[in-house]
């Protein structure tokens, strides 16, 4: 742990790259495992709640989307298009599927941070050990934290949208520019909560302490820096996905649409998994950079090195 902490406190970016290299493959395996759980437990409930089989789901989704867009264009209620295509939905089944999906999402989040925690503290990046350590009541605390974070974000965005609409109505184009920068400010503000889940799992903190820790350490200047880095990574991800997909389209013979569809989805999924792994490694690195975990051990080592030199 000492070596990781020295790296994180010296340069969170360099430390995050070291951690990323160690957890990339286990991270991808964990994402596949949780995706399978979600597909097996959630999709059948959603499909049944919508009155269709799993096989019919893909085709009906396309027709439903088209009809909903047409109903909106004609000034009709999207709900009527939904009911006419699928019938009356079973709200209980859909709600149950959504709850299970959220729990699996929190389990996935807990798993990934537990993997990082195990690697940083003990050098163990095993997928099986992460899975063993992931079955904890802390998942429900994480669920509460995620709910509060999303609630704050949704309320904040709703208020900002209302404010932006009033500004645009009053100032026209200038109001639109002001609204755009206001939106960026709000996104940066929400990023001040970004390391709260890491604080809860790595630091074993309560919900309020996790939020306070993140808000205190991710200042507005740091949150704008995180926003800029996120935008750069998103652009790189989109360009990489586009170039690789274009290359596949050039190589594969025309007419093999199913292969092209599957290949493009695999490419976009793989790139998303790589960037997701780095994102979680970076969040863990930022947490440990500001944490006091084993600071005494680091200071003792620095004193010994100073005495030797």
PLY file of the C-alpha trace (Angstrom):
ply
format ascii 1.0
element vertex 309
property float x
property float y
property float z
element edge 308
property int vertex1
property int vertex2
end_header
0.00 0.00 0.00
2.86 2.31 0.87
4.16 2.39 -2.71
0.71 3.18 -4.11
0.12 5.95 -1.57
3.47 7.55 -2.39
2.52 7.51 -6.08
-0.97 8.89 -5.49
0.24 11.72 -3.25
3.05 12.59 -5.64
0.94 12.41 -8.83
-2.60 11.06 -8.86
-2.43 10.72 -12.65
0.69 8.53 -12.66
-0.65 6.50 -9.74
-3.97 5.99 -11.50
-2.17 4.65 -14.59
-0.29 2.11 -12.44
-3.54 1.02 -10.78
-5.33 0.95 -14.15
-2.75 -1.43 -15.61
-3.27 -3.84 -12.72
-7.09 -3.82 -12.61
-8.01 -3.54 -16.32
-8.62 -7.25 -17.06
-10.32 -8.03 -13.69
-12.46 -4.91 -14.19
-13.63 -6.13 -17.61
-14.38 -9.62 -16.19
-16.42 -8.08 -13.36
-18.36 -5.93 -15.86
-19.16 -9.04 -17.92
-20.32 -10.94 -14.80
-22.61 -8.14 -13.58
-23.95 -7.64 -17.13
-24.89 -11.34 -17.26
-26.64 -11.04 -13.89
-28.56 -8.00 -15.16
-29.51 -9.76 -18.41
-30.71 -12.91 -16.61
-32.57 -11.22 -13.75
-33.78 -7.91 -15.19
-34.49 -8.25 -18.91
-37.05 -11.10 -18.58
-38.98 -9.07 -15.98
-38.96 -5.96 -18.16
-39.98 -7.97 -21.26
-42.82 -9.68 -19.39
-43.89 -6.37 -17.89
-44.12 -4.96 -21.41
-46.12 -7.98 -22.60
-43.55 -9.47 -24.94
-40.97 -12.22 -25.15
-37.21 -11.65 -25.14
-37.10 -12.53 -28.87
-39.73 -9.91 -29.73
-38.05 -7.22 -27.64
-35.55 -5.94 -30.24
-38.00 -5.67 -33.14
-40.76 -4.09 -31.06
-38.34 -1.58 -29.57
-37.59 -0.17 -33.03
-41.29 0.01 -33.98
-42.19 1.54 -30.61
-39.54 4.24 -30.92
-40.76 5.13 -34.41
-44.41 5.35 -33.31
-43.58 7.41 -30.22
-41.62 9.92 -32.34
-44.54 10.15 -34.79
-47.05 10.70 -31.97
-44.88 13.49 -30.51
-44.63 15.07 -33.98
-48.44 14.92 -34.32
-48.87 16.50 -30.87
-50.26 13.33 -29.29
-49.32 11.71 -26.01
-46.35 9.29 -26.22
-48.15 7.12 -23.64
-50.93 6.34 -26.18
-48.34 5.10 -28.71
-46.77 2.97 -25.98
-50.09 1.34 -25.01
-51.19 0.80 -28.63
-47.94 -1.03 -29.45
-47.44 -3.04 -26.28
-50.74 -3.00 -24.44
-51.13 -2.07 -20.80
-47.74 -2.54 -19.11
-47.42 -4.46 -15.86
-46.09 -1.66 -13.65
-45.23 -3.99 -10.76
-42.99 -6.21 -12.90
-41.27 -3.22 -14.53
-40.76 -1.54 -11.14
-39.33 -4.79 -9.69
-36.97 -5.07 -12.66
-35.86 -1.46 -12.19
-35.16 -2.01 -8.44
-33.14 -5.17 -9.15
-31.25 -3.30 -11.87
-30.34 -0.49 -9.44
-29.18 -3.00 -6.80
-27.03 -4.82 -9.38
-25.63 -1.44 -10.47
-24.62 -0.63 -6.88
-23.15 -4.12 -6.48
-21.15 -3.51 -9.68
-19.92 -0.17 -8.32
-19.02 -1.75 -4.96
-17.20 -4.59 -6.72
-15.04 -2.28 -8.81
-14.00 -0.11 -5.86
-13.39 -3.23 -3.73
-11.13 -4.53 -6.50
-9.18 -1.24 -6.46
-9.06 -1.27 -2.65
-7.70 -4.82 -2.54
-5.03 -4.03 -5.14
-3.92 -0.82 -3.38
-3.84 -2.30 0.14
-2.62 -5.87 -0.49
-1.60 -6.12 -4.15
-4.44 -8.62 -4.76
-6.22 -7.90 -8.06
-8.02 -11.24 -8.26
-11.58 -11.26 -9.59
-12.65 -14.11 -7.29
-11.41 -12.38 -4.13
-13.22 -9.19 -5.19
-16.42 -11.19 -5.69
-16.04 -12.82 -2.26
-15.59 -9.43 -0.58
-18.48 -7.83 -2.47
-21.38 -9.45 -0.64
-21.81 -6.88 2.09
-24.58 -4.83 3.66
-22.48 -1.81 2.65
-24.07 -2.17 -0.80
-27.33 -0.82 0.67
-25.46 2.13 2.20
-23.99 2.73 -1.25
-27.51 2.52 -2.67
-28.60 5.28 -0.27
-25.59 7.39 -1.22
-26.25 6.97 -4.95
-29.93 7.86 -4.43
-29.03 11.08 -2.57
-26.41 12.01 -5.19
-28.84 11.47 -8.07
-31.56 13.38 -6.22
-29.23 16.36 -5.77
-28.18 16.18 -9.42
-31.77 15.90 -10.74
-33.02 18.78 -8.56
-30.02 20.89 -9.55
-30.49 20.22 -13.26
-34.23 20.89 -13.07
-33.64 24.26 -11.40
-30.89 25.14 -13.88
-33.08 24.27 -16.88
-35.85 26.52 -15.57
-33.32 29.31 -14.96
-31.74 28.88 -18.41
-35.17 29.06 -20.10
-35.92 32.36 -18.34
-32.48 33.75 -19.27
-32.86 32.76 -22.94
-36.35 34.27 -23.10
-35.07 37.52 -21.64
-31.71 37.83 -23.42
-32.01 35.75 -26.60
-28.67 34.58 -28.06
-26.66 36.11 -25.22
-28.95 34.28 -22.82
-28.20 31.02 -24.66
-24.44 31.57 -24.20
-24.93 32.41 -20.52
-27.13 29.31 -20.18
-24.43 27.11 -21.74
-21.79 28.31 -19.27
-24.29 27.95 -16.44
-24.81 24.33 -17.52
-21.05 23.69 -17.47
-20.86 25.28 -14.01
-23.61 22.97 -12.76
-21.87 19.88 -14.18
-18.63 20.96 -12.47
-20.56 21.48 -9.24
-21.98 17.93 -9.36
-18.46 16.56 -9.91
-17.64 17.75 -6.40
-19.54 14.62 -5.26
-17.55 12.34 -7.59
-15.32 10.62 -5.01
-18.09 10.07 -2.43
-18.58 6.37 -3.38
-14.80 5.80 -3.15
-14.76 7.50 0.27
-17.53 5.21 1.49
-15.81 2.00 0.30
-12.10 2.82 0.73
-12.56 4.89 3.89
-15.51 2.95 5.34
-17.37 6.26 5.81
-21.05 6.94 6.39
-23.22 8.55 3.72
-22.91 12.07 5.18
-19.16 11.71 5.81
-18.60 10.44 2.24
-20.44 13.40 0.72
-18.62 15.83 3.04
-15.23 14.30 2.24
-15.81 14.60 -1.51
-17.20 18.14 -1.30
-14.29 19.28 0.87
-11.50 17.79 -1.25
-12.92 18.29 -4.77
-12.87 22.07 -4.89
-14.57 23.98 -7.69
-11.22 24.45 -9.47
-10.51 20.71 -9.27
-14.02 19.87 -10.45
-13.56 22.07 -13.54
-10.28 20.26 -14.21
-12.09 16.91 -13.89
-14.77 18.17 -16.28
-12.14 19.17 -18.86
-10.39 15.78 -18.55
-13.76 13.99 -18.89
-14.59 15.91 -22.07
-11.17 15.07 -23.57
-11.61 11.37 -22.73
-15.12 11.35 -24.23
-13.83 12.89 -27.47
-10.98 10.34 -27.67
-13.45 7.51 -26.98
-15.86 8.66 -29.72
-13.03 9.12 -32.26
-11.48 5.71 -31.43
-14.87 3.97 -31.69
-15.65 5.74 -34.98
-12.27 4.92 -36.57
-12.33 1.24 -35.56
-15.96 0.83 -36.69
-15.13 2.52 -40.02
-12.19 0.13 -40.46
-14.50 -2.86 -39.89
-16.97 -1.50 -42.45
-14.15 -1.18 -45.00
-12.85 -4.72 -44.41
-16.10 -6.69 -44.08
-18.00 -7.40 -47.35
-21.14 -5.36 -47.90
-24.40 -7.06 -47.05
-23.23 -8.81 -43.89
-25.23 -6.42 -41.70
-25.55 -8.72 -38.68
-21.78 -9.23 -38.43
-21.22 -5.48 -38.80
-23.79 -4.74 -36.09
-22.32 -7.26 -33.64
-18.72 -6.19 -34.36
-19.49 -2.50 -33.92
-21.24 -3.21 -30.61
-18.27 -5.29 -29.39
-15.85 -2.50 -30.35
-17.88 0.23 -28.63
-18.36 -2.02 -25.57
-14.64 -2.82 -25.33
-13.62 0.84 -25.58
-16.26 1.80 -23.01
-14.95 -0.93 -20.66
-11.36 0.36 -20.97
-12.36 3.97 -20.28
-14.64 2.85 -17.43
-11.76 0.91 -15.82
-9.54 3.98 -15.98
-12.30 6.22 -14.59
-12.69 4.04 -11.49
-8.90 3.80 -11.08
-8.67 7.60 -11.28
-11.46 8.11 -8.70
-9.70 5.73 -6.29
-6.38 7.51 -6.91
-7.97 10.89 -6.13
-9.50 9.52 -2.92
-6.17 8.13 -1.67
-4.33 11.32 -2.66
-6.31 13.29 -0.08
-6.83 10.52 2.47
-4.81 10.04 5.66
-4.57 6.26 5.20
-1.20 5.11 6.57
0.26 8.64 6.48
2.31 7.74 9.56
3.97 4.90 7.68
4.86 7.19 4.78
6.25 9.87 7.10
8.33 7.23 8.92
9.82 6.08 5.62
10.58 9.66 4.57
12.36 10.27 7.91
14.43 7.11 7.48
15.40 8.10 3.94
16.36 11.58 5.17
18.54 10.11 7.96
20.23 7.72 5.53
20.96 10.52 3.06
0 1
1 2
2 3
3 4
4 5
5 6
6 7
7 8
8 9
9 10
10 11
11 12
12 13
13 14
14 15
15 16
16 17
17 18
18 19
19 20
20 21
21 22
22 23
23 24
24 25
25 26
26 27
27 28
28 29
29 30
30 31
31 32
32 33
33 34
34 35
35 36
36 37
37 38
38 39
39 40
40 41
41 42
42 43
43 44
44 45
45 46
46 47
47 48
48 49
49 50
50 51
51 52
52 53
53 54
54 55
55 56
56 57
57 58
58 59
59 60
60 61
61 62
62 63
63 64
64 65
65 66
66 67
67 68
68 69
69 70
70 71
71 72
72 73
73 74
74 75
75 76
76 77
77 78
78 79
79 80
80 81
81 82
82 83
83 84
84 85
85 86
86 87
87 88
88 89
89 90
90 91
91 92
92 93
93 94
94 95
95 96
96 97
97 98
98 99
99 100
100 101
101 102
102 103
103 104
104 105
105 106
106 107
107 108
108 109
109 110
110 111
111 112
112 113
113 114
114 115
115 116
116 117
117 118
118 119
119 120
120 121
121 122
122 123
123 124
124 125
125 126
126 127
127 128
128 129
129 130
130 131
131 132
132 133
133 134
134 135
135 136
136 137
137 138
138 139
139 140
140 141
141 142
142 143
143 144
144 145
145 146
146 147
147 148
148 149
149 150
150 151
151 152
152 153
153 154
154 155
155 156
156 157
157 158
158 159
159 160
160 161
161 162
162 163
163 164
164 165
165 166
166 167
167 168
168 169
169 170
170 171
171 172
172 173
173 174
174 175
175 176
176 177
177 178
178 179
179 180
180 181
181 182
182 183
183 184
184 185
185 186
186 187
187 188
188 189
189 190
190 191
191 192
192 193
193 194
194 195
195 196
196 197
197 198
198 199
199 200
200 201
201 202
202 203
203 204
204 205
205 206
206 207
207 208
208 209
209 210
210 211
211 212
212 213
213 214
214 215
215 216
216 217
217 218
218 219
219 220
220 221
221 222
222 223
223 224
224 225
225 226
226 227
227 228
228 229
229 230
230 231
231 232
232 233
233 234
234 235
235 236
236 237
237 238
238 239
239 240
240 241
241 242
242 243
243 244
244 245
245 246
246 247
247 248
248 249
249 250
250 251
251 252
252 253
253 254
254 255
255 256
256 257
257 258
258 259
259 260
260 261
261 262
262 263
263 264
264 265
265 266
266 267
267 268
268 269
269 270
270 271
271 272
272 273
273 274
274 275
275 276
276 277
277 278
278 279
279 280
280 281
281 282
282 283
283 284
284 285
285 286
286 287
287 288
288 289
289 290
290 291
291 292
292 293
293 294
294 295
295 296
296 297
297 298
298 299
299 300
300 301
301 302
302 303
303 304
304 305
305 306
306 307
307 308
